[in-house]
């Protein structure tokens, strides 16, 4: 089932609610919600960053989130070196440049 960026962003921005309802389910499904992992055979598509970026912007940093999403944080940090900006501050990578800044608050 294909999801839209808006649907993924809605999920990502409500991770704290999902965590409070069922943290075990969230742990078991983290790789499906945020399919960001360097062990994957292919790079994540731009749409797959929607939930991650919304999570970074929509939730308060929490040590439990770091523990649950350690692989995703690691991958996102590795990918941040590939983010470049044009003179108009337009991101030339699949991840938002502001998300790169937001990740710092979660670490």
Buried (B, 14 or more C-beta within 10 A) or exposed (E): EEBEBEEBBBBBBBBBEBBEEEEEEBBEEBBEBBBBEEEEEEEBEEBBBBBBBBBBBBBEEEEEBEEBBEBBBEBBEEBBEEBEEEEEEEBEBBBBBEBBEBBEEBE
